[in-house]
């Protein structure tokens, strides 16, 4: 089974509307978009009756098939032919499709298109995808080192920065176009070989700010922050034993003249709650142990169009998608539960984006084994409407979302738990 690493989240920047609307809506027209349960199926609707218009954040289609890495789970052949590679690790699992990879994050690129980063199995090597229109996605290599995971993106001016880890060390990459990448070492604070990882990054007026943690993969974590003026040279923020204890940074946003961050408490194997931090400069952080944050896993943070901050995630057992609201980054309250965010199995929000006066969160729910991608829309942060179920969402795990094209772009994988096929979902604008 291909195992997905934990996905950090970070704030979403606005995307662009572009001429791809025509091409995308063509894709959506032939995709199986979900309908309201009370809406008659196409065969049951009266002849000539109009098809319901797709709704932003409620109805989804897929892009054209994303380019896949050829070395991942290629179908085995008894004897390689003259044009077939024999150096590829092949899988005998009958359900594994070729081209396994995970798209972990997505952003608008400086050229007006889009860029996504992720990793490919076997070997866990870093890869990136680019698209001019959100419909067609091309694959590029970011490096050849195994066990290397770019998991988050930040874009500032003409510079694209990806962050993550390689083995036990934090790592960053920079690019001008999303196709050619330069790798950059990220200094640590000298923790004697204990693993450090970057999980999130944002662009700031003076450069870039990243967050993550130090600690063994499955055990206790300790929060870390890094800063860079150009995305190439990074410096770790001085440790604060009390403020950073037992935590991993998952998302950061600018707030006033400073920053707010949220993270998860506990170990890599068993989260025990969440925590927030505020900072005037990215270098000095005040810890916020709000009681309501201790009730769940806060993994994505956003400045809300209706004011204040919104964090999303799940309860500790992932039986309900959780939402927290804050007016200042210091006091937090958990939004009361509602049926649209609850499920009898697992359910979680993984990312959130602002679109006009609304927020759209993405995530998935899982019954006995196979999951289904889903999303929620709100205008106040208190009441969330869940997307309609549709065939294009089945077995989907979306990890990140941004605005662009004529609506929204979500990236992730399809086919879990047996396969992880890189996938892009698209939601139209009204």
C-alpha distance (Angstrom), angle and dihedral (degrees) to the residues before:
residue distance angle dihedral
X1 . . .
X2 3.80 . .
X3 3.77 108.7 .
X4 3.78 122.3 -146.9
X5 3.77 117.8 -141.0
X6 3.78 118.9 -130.5
X7 3.75 110.7 -77.1
X8 3.80 118.6 -133.6
X9 3.75 119.6 -156.2
X10 3.77 135.2 -148.2
X11 3.81 139.5 -176.9
X12 3.75 121.8 -67.0
X13 3.76 124.6 -124.6
X14 3.78 122.2 -152.8
X15 3.78 119.8 -88.6
X16 3.79 132.4 -151.8
X17 3.77 136.2 -97.0
X18 3.77 110.8 -132.7
X19 3.78 146.9 165.1
X20 3.79 90.1 -84.2
X21 3.81 86.8 89.2
X22 3.78 91.3 92.1
X23 3.80 94.3 49.5
X24 3.81 93.1 43.0
X25 3.77 95.2 49.1
X26 3.79 87.0 51.5
X27 3.79 88.8 57.1
X28 3.79 90.7 46.2
X29 3.78 91.2 51.1
X30 3.79 91.7 61.5
X31 3.83 94.2 38.4
X32 3.74 121.0 92.1
X33 3.80 101.8 -108.9
X34 3.79 116.1 -171.3
X35 3.80 120.5 -112.0
X36 3.77 132.6 -152.7
X37 3.83 109.8 -83.2
X38 3.80 88.8 -120.1
X39 3.81 92.7 52.8
X40 3.83 112.9 97.1
X41 3.80 115.9 -112.9
X42 3.82 114.3 -105.7
X43 3.79 91.3 -98.9
X44 3.81 90.4 51.1
X45 3.79 98.6 47.6
X46 3.80 116.1 99.8
X47 3.77 112.8 -97.1
X48 3.77 111.6 -87.7
X49 3.82 95.1 15.1
X50 3.82 113.5 141.1
X51 3.79 121.1 -104.3
X52 3.84 112.3 -117.9
X53 3.80 112.0 -99.6
X54 3.82 113.8 -109.9
X55 3.81 113.4 -105.9
X56 3.78 125.5 -137.8
X57 3.79 110.7 -103.7
X58 3.81 92.0 0.8
X59 3.81 102.7 69.6
X60 3.81 123.6 43.3
X61 3.77 138.8 -172.5
X62 3.81 131.4 -179.8
X63 3.75 131.6 -107.9
X64 3.77 120.5 -122.9
X65 3.84 110.3 -69.6
X66 3.80 109.0 -66.3
X67 3.80 115.1 -119.8
X68 3.80 107.9 -98.7
X69 3.81 130.6 -149.5
X70 3.80 109.3 -104.4
X71 3.80 95.3 -145.1
X72 3.81 95.4 63.3
X73 3.80 115.3 95.8
X74 3.78 96.2 -30.8
X75 3.79 111.2 -172.7
X76 3.76 109.9 -94.3
X77 3.79 121.3 -114.7
X78 3.83 123.1 -164.2
X79 3.80 92.6 -127.0
X80 3.80 122.4 10.6
X81 3.77 112.9 -120.5
X82 3.82 124.9 -134.4
X83 3.83 92.1 -85.9
X84 3.80 97.4 40.3
X85 3.77 125.4 94.4
X86 3.77 117.0 -120.6
X87 3.80 96.7 -172.9
X88 3.81 95.4 71.9
X89 3.79 120.5 107.3
X90 3.79 105.4 -121.3
X91 3.78 128.8 -158.0
X92 3.76 124.7 -135.7
X93 3.82 93.1 -163.2
X94 3.82 105.4 121.8
X95 3.82 93.0 -142.6
X96 3.81 98.6 49.4
X97 3.78 113.0 109.9
X98 3.81 118.7 -155.6
X99 3.78 119.1 -101.9
X100 3.81 103.0 47.1
X101 3.81 115.6 -176.4
X102 3.79 141.1 130.7
X103 3.80 126.0 -126.7
X104 3.81 103.2 -148.4
X105 3.80 104.2 176.8
X106 3.82 143.0 6.9
X107 3.80 136.2 -161.4
X108 3.77 140.6 164.3
X109 3.82 110.8 -91.7
X110 3.82 127.8 -135.2
X111 3.83 91.9 -107.0
X112 3.80 92.4 60.6
X113 3.79 95.1 -99.1
X114 3.78 131.0 92.2
X115 3.79 138.4 -94.0
X116 3.80 131.7 -160.6
X117 3.81 130.8 -175.3
X118 3.77 132.8 -159.5
X119 3.79 143.6 124.0
X120 3.78 141.0 -89.6
X121 3.79 132.1 -136.9
X122 3.04 137.3 -108.5
X123 3.75 98.9 54.9
X124 3.81 97.8 9.0
X125 3.80 96.1 -110.7
X126 3.82 123.1 175.1
X127 3.81 120.4 -105.0
X128 3.79 138.3 169.8
X129 3.79 136.5 -156.4
X130 3.81 129.4 -152.8
X131 3.78 132.5 -165.2
X132 3.78 134.4 -177.6
X133 3.79 95.2 -160.3
X134 3.85 108.0 18.5
X135 3.80 88.8 -112.1
X136 3.82 104.1 79.6
X137 3.82 119.4 42.2
X138 3.83 126.9 -166.7
X139 3.80 125.6 -159.3
X140 3.83 126.3 -127.2
X141 3.80 131.6 179.4
X142 3.80 119.7 -119.0
X143 3.80 97.1 -174.5
X144 3.79 145.5 -36.4
X145 3.82 102.0 -120.0
X146 3.78 113.7 118.3
X147 3.80 125.2 -124.1
X148 3.81 91.1 29.3
X149 3.79 120.4 142.0
X150 3.82 126.3 -173.7
X151 3.80 102.7 -168.6
X152 3.82 108.6 164.6
X153 3.80 140.5 38.0
X154 3.80 136.4 -152.7
X155 3.80 126.5 -178.6
X156 3.80 125.6 -158.6
X157 3.79 120.7 172.2
X158 3.80 107.8 -49.8
X159 3.81 94.8 -17.0
X160 3.80 126.0 95.4
X161 3.80 114.7 -164.6
X162 3.80 125.4 -166.5
X163 3.80 122.0 -170.6
X164 3.78 136.1 -168.9
X165 3.76 136.2 103.1
X166 3.79 144.6 -74.0
X167 3.77 115.0 -149.6
X168 3.79 106.1 -46.1
X169 3.80 97.9 -19.8
X170 3.82 132.7 83.0
X171 3.80 114.9 -115.8
X172 3.80 140.2 -170.6
X173 3.80 134.6 -164.5
X174 3.80 131.1 -163.1
X175 3.78 131.7 -158.6
X176 3.78 140.4 168.4
X177 3.80 96.3 -152.1
X178 3.82 108.6 17.0
X179 3.81 92.0 -112.9
X180 3.81 103.1 76.9
X181 3.79 116.5 45.4
X182 3.80 137.0 -171.7
X183 3.79 119.4 -151.8
X184 3.82 120.0 -136.5
X185 3.79 129.2 -167.1
X186 3.80 115.3 -127.5
X187 3.82 116.4 -147.6
X188 3.80 120.3 -124.9
X189 3.78 130.5 -154.3
X190 3.79 94.1 -108.4
X191 3.80 104.1 -94.1
X192 3.81 95.9 166.3
X193 3.77 98.8 -104.1
X194 3.82 97.7 -44.8
X195 3.79 109.5 146.6
X196 3.81 118.5 -95.1
X197 3.79 124.4 -170.7
X198 3.79 138.7 -178.5
X199 3.79 112.9 -137.2
X200 3.81 105.0 172.6
X201 3.81 141.8 15.9
X202 3.81 139.5 -177.5
X203 3.79 136.1 -169.3
X204 3.80 115.0 -112.2
X205 3.84 133.2 -170.5
X206 3.82 88.6 -98.7
X207 3.82 100.7 37.1
X208 3.80 132.2 -71.9
X209 3.80 136.5 -26.0
X210 3.82 122.3 -160.6
X211 3.78 135.7 -176.7
X212 3.78 137.3 -165.8
X213 3.78 139.2 120.8
X214 3.77 148.8 -94.8
X215 3.79 123.0 -131.0
X216 3.82 143.4 85.8
X217 3.80 116.7 -52.8
X218 3.81 97.2 -107.4
X219 3.79 101.8 24.1
X220 3.79 140.9 63.1
X221 3.81 119.1 -30.5
X222 3.81 132.9 -152.2
X223 3.81 119.4 -154.6
X224 3.81 122.2 -111.5
X225 3.82 135.4 -173.0
X226 3.82 130.3 -166.1
X227 3.82 133.5 -170.8
X228 3.81 133.0 -156.1
X229 3.80 134.2 179.9
X230 3.81 95.4 -155.6
X231 3.82 109.1 12.6
X232 3.81 90.8 -107.5
X233 3.80 104.7 75.3
X234 3.79 117.0 44.8
X235 3.79 134.3 -172.0
X236 3.82 125.8 -163.8
X237 3.79 118.1 -123.9
X238 3.80 112.7 -118.8
X239 3.78 113.5 -90.7
X240 3.80 121.3 -104.9
X241 3.79 109.8 -163.5
X242 3.79 95.2 -162.7
X243 3.81 99.1 40.5
X244 3.81 96.8 42.9
X245 3.82 101.2 38.1
X246 3.81 121.0 131.0
X247 3.82 94.0 -4.5
X248 3.80 146.9 107.8
X249 3.80 123.2 -154.5
X250 3.81 112.5 -123.7
X251 3.82 106.8 168.6
X252 3.82 139.4 11.7
X253 3.82 132.1 -169.3
X254 3.81 133.2 -179.4
X255 3.79 111.0 -107.8
X256 3.81 122.0 -174.5
X257 3.78 105.0 -45.7
X258 3.81 92.2 -27.1
X259 3.80 140.6 37.7
X260 3.79 144.6 -91.2
X261 3.80 123.5 -153.4
X262 3.80 135.5 -176.7
X263 3.77 129.6 -158.9
X264 3.78 146.3 168.7
X265 3.79 125.7 -99.4
X266 3.78 128.1 -143.6
X267 3.78 130.2 32.7
X268 3.77 132.5 -30.6
X269 3.78 87.5 -106.6
X270 3.80 100.6 43.2
X271 3.84 122.3 24.7
X272 3.80 114.2 -154.6
X273 3.80 101.1 -169.4
X274 3.79 142.8 -51.8
X275 3.78 138.5 -83.4
X276 3.81 138.1 -164.6
X277 3.79 133.8 -147.2
X278 3.80 134.0 -162.6
X279 3.79 125.8 -157.8
X280 3.81 135.4 -179.7
X281 3.81 93.8 -153.9
X282 3.84 112.2 8.9
X283 3.80 91.0 -103.6
X284 3.79 103.6 73.3
X285 3.80 117.2 49.1
X286 3.81 132.8 -168.6
X287 3.79 115.5 -153.6
X288 3.83 119.2 -131.4
X289 3.81 113.9 -159.3
X290 3.80 97.2 -174.9
X291 3.84 113.2 -179.1
X292 3.80 93.9 -132.2
X293 3.81 91.7 53.1
X294 3.80 89.6 58.5
X295 3.81 89.4 65.6
X296 3.80 97.1 71.3
X297 3.81 152.7 -2.7
X298 3.82 114.2 -72.7
X299 3.82 107.6 -164.4
X300 3.82 106.8 157.9
X301 3.79 131.7 41.8
X302 3.80 131.6 -167.4
X303 3.79 141.4 171.1
X304 3.81 104.2 -115.1
X305 3.82 121.8 -130.4
X306 3.82 88.2 -136.3
X307 3.81 91.6 54.4
X308 3.78 138.0 -82.6
X309 3.79 127.5 32.8
X310 3.79 133.1 -53.2
X311 3.80 125.3 -158.3
X312 3.80 122.7 -171.9
X313 3.79 136.2 -168.0
X314 3.79 132.7 102.7
X315 3.77 145.0 -77.5
X316 3.78 115.3 -81.9
X317 3.81 93.2 -92.5
X318 3.82 94.5 40.4
X319 3.80 94.2 -120.6
X320 3.82 92.4 126.8
X321 3.80 134.5 29.3
X322 3.81 105.3 -119.9
X323 3.81 129.7 -148.2
X324 3.80 126.4 -169.0
X325 3.83 127.6 -167.4
X326 3.81 129.1 -156.9
X327 3.78 132.6 178.4
X328 3.79 96.1 -161.9
X329 3.82 110.2 10.8
X330 3.80 91.2 -106.1
X331 3.80 103.7 74.1
X332 3.82 118.4 48.6
X333 3.79 133.6 -174.0
X334 3.77 129.2 -169.4
X335 3.80 114.8 -125.0
X336 3.85 111.3 -121.7
X337 3.79 114.8 -100.4
X338 3.78 122.5 -98.4
X339 3.78 134.5 -175.0
X340 3.82 94.2 -107.9
X341 3.83 90.7 65.1
X342 3.80 97.9 42.4
X343 3.79 131.2 85.3
X344 3.80 136.7 174.3
X345 3.82 90.5 -123.3
X346 3.80 128.3 28.3
X347 3.82 122.5 -34.1
X348 3.80 130.8 169.8
X349 3.79 144.1 163.9
X350 3.80 113.1 -131.1
X351 3.82 104.2 178.7
X352 3.79 142.4 1.1
X353 3.80 135.3 -154.1
X354 3.81 135.5 -172.2
X355 3.81 118.2 -124.5
X356 3.80 113.0 -179.6
X357 3.80 107.4 -57.6
X358 3.82 93.5 -16.2
X359 3.78 139.0 77.2
X360 3.79 123.4 -140.4
X361 3.80 119.3 -162.5
X362 3.80 124.0 -169.6
X363 3.78 131.7 -156.8
X364 3.77 140.9 116.8
X365 3.77 144.1 -109.3
X366 3.81 128.7 -137.5
X367 3.79 129.1 -155.6
X368 3.79 119.4 -176.9
X369 3.80 96.9 -28.7
X370 3.80 118.6 -32.9
X371 3.77 122.5 67.5
X372 3.79 133.8 -143.4
X373 3.80 126.0 -145.2
X374 3.78 115.9 -123.6
X375 3.80 143.1 165.3
X376 3.79 140.5 -156.1
X377 3.83 132.8 -145.9
X378 3.81 128.0 -154.9
X379 3.80 138.8 169.7
X380 3.80 96.5 -166.5
X381 3.82 107.4 25.2
X382 3.80 90.5 -117.9
X383 3.78 103.5 78.9
X384 3.80 120.4 41.5
X385 3.80 127.2 -168.5
X386 3.80 113.9 -151.4
X387 3.81 123.4 -136.4
X388 3.77 121.8 -104.1
X389 3.77 116.0 -98.4
X390 3.79 114.2 -108.2
X391 3.81 137.5 170.4
X392 3.83 91.4 -111.0
X393 3.82 89.3 62.8
X394 3.80 97.7 51.1
X395 3.83 115.5 114.2
X396 3.80 88.7 5.7
X397 3.81 128.4 141.6
X398 3.82 111.3 -172.2
X399 3.80 113.1 -168.4
X400 3.82 105.2 175.8
X401 3.80 138.7 21.7
X402 3.79 135.8 -167.7
X403 3.78 137.3 170.8
X404 3.79 120.5 -101.1
X405 3.75 146.5 106.8
X406 3.77 105.1 42.2
X407 3.79 93.1 -36.9
X408 3.80 135.1 -21.1
X409 3.80 136.5 -9.9
X410 3.81 120.3 -156.4
X411 3.80 123.5 -177.2
X412 3.77 132.8 -163.8
X413 3.77 138.1 99.7
X414 3.78 141.3 -59.1
X415 3.79 131.3 -145.8
X416 3.81 105.6 39.8
X417 2.95 135.6 -165.5
X418 3.81 93.4 27.5
X419 3.82 99.3 27.7
X420 3.78 140.2 24.6
X421 3.80 107.5 -158.4
X422 3.85 114.3 177.5
X423 3.80 107.2 -109.7
X424 3.82 139.5 -179.5
X425 3.80 122.1 -158.8
X426 3.81 122.9 -162.9
X427 3.78 130.2 -157.3
X428 3.81 120.1 -165.1
X429 3.77 127.9 -129.0
X430 3.79 120.6 -114.9
